[in-house]
Amino acid sequence: MSHGRRRSIPSPLGDAPLTTPGIDGLARESIGLMPDVRVIKIGGQSILDRGRKALAPLLDEIVALKDRYQLLLCAGGGTRARHAYELALDLALPTGVLAALGGFVPRQNARILQMLLARHGGIFILHDDFEKLPLYFRLGCIPIMTGMPPFSYWEKPGEVGRIPPNRTDAGVFLSAEVLGAPRAIFVKDEQGLHTADPKKDADARFIPRIQVDELMAMNLDDLVVERIVLDYLRRARHTRELQIVNGLEPGNLTAAVEGKDVGTIIHA
């Protein structure tokens, strides 16, 4: 205020509603905050639920990589999260409650990963610690967090049913996008993307590389990643690829972190 008059600062956004189409054209580009970080999802049902036999060799690879690469590990939910969803669905609870309940299991899995990697610098972080990643990497840590995005009760209803559309795959991809990582890595128990579930269909065809629009046009009944991730991939500014690798085969994660095209690459 100056002599009773209001002082205003000229701004293109000053008098504009933030719902105006194209208003974000004022900032067409965004910076990659930490583009060298490798964002890795450790599958819940595919890896963690299998216990020591599946997880121990994978952790050995991570330890061998930690001094050469900045690794952000994100945990999936797995079977226990599915049980929580099933119970909540039976009780007719809304999508936001399912998202809140489903978020506890991947957080538990992240704590398990942290304990197993503690002597190698594994550190469990919450969503509020995300901006501390530069410090953790500088200290030589391996940050570990839940893959679940922090939408919780504010999860958007899906087009079909009440299962939260944004689960751990979505959270991992969005984490990669905000960091500016060019690729997000998903460690599963399958070679990669197939035309059907290879565990149930012996005729399922492996797809080593595919463009996201082509994949969405195929409208497959079974997908190895959450469907909403494909939509995010189409709109992403930085993370233009996602990679699915079989973590049960030794060396696959190492090759993926090194930038090799193992498994399946889905690209924008």
N, C-alpha and C positions, 0 to 999 in steps of 0.2 A: 504494500500500500504506500502511496506517495501523495501527500496533501489531500487525503480522502478519496483519491482515485485508485482504481484497481490497475495494477501493472500486469500486462500479459506479454508472453513471449511468443512471437510469430512461429507457427508450426503447421505443417500440412495436416497433422492429425488433430490440431487443436479443436476444431469445430466439427470434426467428422465422426459419425457413429462407427464403432469398430466392426459393425456388421455389414458395412458397405462392400459390395463385391469389388475385388481388385485392390483393396486398400493396402494389402501387404506388398503391393508392387513397389512401395517405397524402399523395400529391402529385398532385392531379388536374390542376393547371395547370402550365405551364412558361412562362418568359418568352421573348420574342423577343430574342435578343442584339443583332442589327443588322437590324431589319426593313426598313430603307430600302435595303439593298444589292440591286442587280439581279444575280442569278446567271444567267450566260449560257453556254450550251454552244456552241462553234464546232465543227460537225460535221467529222469527219475525212474520211470518204469523200465526203461531200456538198460540203464547202467546201475544206478544206485540200489534199486530193489534186488539186484542180483548178488549184492554183497561183495565179499573180499575177492572172489575169483575174477569178477569183471572190473572192479574198481582199482585194486592194487596195481596192476600193470599200467593202467591209465595215469595214476598218480605218479608213478615212476617217470613216465614221459614228461609230465608237467614239471616235476622237479628238475629234470635234465634241461628243460627249456627256459626256466625262470630267469637265468642269468643272461640270456640272449634276447629275450622278448618280454614286453610288458603284457602280462596275462590277467584278464579279469574273468573270473569263473562265476557262473550263474547256475544255480541248482534248479532242477525240475521237481515236480511234485510226485508223480508216480501213482502207484496203486492206492495208497492211503488217501491221497487227494480225491481220487475217483470214488472211494467209499464215502467220503464226506459229502461230495456232490450228490451221490445217490440217496443218502439219508435226508439231505436238505430238500431234494426234489420230492421225496415221498411225503415230507411235511409241508409241501406247497410254499416254501420260502422263496422270496423274490431273488432276482439275479444278483443284486448288490450284496445280499447276505451270503449267497453261494460264493461270491468272489472273496468276501472277507474270510469265510471258513476255509476255502481252498488255499488261501495265502499262507496259512500256518505250516502246512506240510513242507513246501519247498524251503521255508525258513529253517525248519528243523534239519532238512537235508544239507543246507548250507552250513549249519553248525557242525554237522558230522564231517563235512569236507574240511572245515577249518581245524577241527581237532586232529584229523589225520595228517594235515599239512602244517601243523603248528610249529614243529621244529625246523621247518623249511621257510618260515615266514608267512604262513597262512594266517590271514586276519579276516574275521567276520565283520562285515559292514552292513549298516542299515541304509535305507534310501536317503536318509538325511546326511549320511557320510559321503555321498557320491562326490561332492566337490572336493573331498580330501584325497581323491585318487592320485593327484600329482605327488603329494607328500608320501603316500604309501609306496608308490613306485620308486621314488627317490631313495627310500629306506630299504629297498630290496624286498618288499612284501609281495605276497600273492593275495590280492583282495578277493573276497568270496562273498557273494550276496544271493538273495533269493532271485529267481528269474521272474517272479510274479510282479507285474506293474502295480504301483501303489494306488490303484483306483478304488479298491475295496467297496464300500457301500455305494460309491458313485460310479460303479461300473455301468457302462451303457448296455441296455437290453439288446440281445442279439436278434437277428431277423427271424430265427426259428428257435423255439424252446427257451429255457431259462439258464442253460449252461453259460457261464461267462465267456464271451468271445475272445477277450483279451486274457490269455493265461500265460504260462511261462515262456513259450516261444515268442509271443508278442513282446513281453517285457525285455527279453534278451535283444530282439531286433531294435526296439526303441532305444535301448541303452547304447547299442552300437551307433545308431544314427546320431544321437546327441553328442557322442564323442567324436564323430567324424570318421569312424573306422570304415574302410571301403568294403569290408566283408564281415559277415557274422557267421560263426562256426557252430553247428549243432551236432553234438556227439550222440548218436543213436545206436541201435543194435542191428541196423540194416545197412546194406551197401550204400543206400541212398534212396532216391525217388524211384518208384515203380508204378506201372499202370494199374496195379492192384496190390493188395496186401500179400507180400511174398510168403508170409507164414501160413496163409490160408489158400493161396492160389498158385499152384506150381507153374502156371503159364504166365505169370506176371512178368512184364518186360521191364528191364532196368533202363533208366533214362539218365545218361551221364551229364547232359547239359541241355538246358531248355530256357527259352525266354518266357518271362512271367505271363505275358498276355496269351501266348500259345498254350501255356499250362492251364490258365484259367478257362480258356475256350474248350479244353478237353473235358472239363467238369467231371473229374475222376471221383468215384465214390469214396476212395480211401486216399488220404494225403498224409505224408510223413511229417508235415508241419501244420500248425493251425492255419486255417484258410485266411484269416484276417491279416496274417503276415504277408501274404501275396499282395493284398491291397496296399499295405504299407510300403512294400518294395516298389510298387509302381509310382508312389508319390515321394519317395525318399530323395533327399538332396545329396547325401554322402554315401550311405550304405547301399550300394547298387548291386550287390551280390549276396546270396546266402549259400552256405556250403553245408551239405549233410554228409557225415562220414560215419563209418562203422567203428565205434570205439572198442569193439571186441577183437578187432584185428590189430595186433601190435604195429606201431609205426604210422598208422593212419592219422592220428592227431598231430604227430610231429610234422608229417608232410603237409597237413593243412595249415598249421601255424607258420611253416616256412613258405607258404604261398603256392604250393603245388595243387593242381587240379585233381585231387583224389575225390572219390565219392561222386556226389551230384552237385553241380553248380546251377542255381536258378538265378538268372540275371535280369536286370531291368532293361 
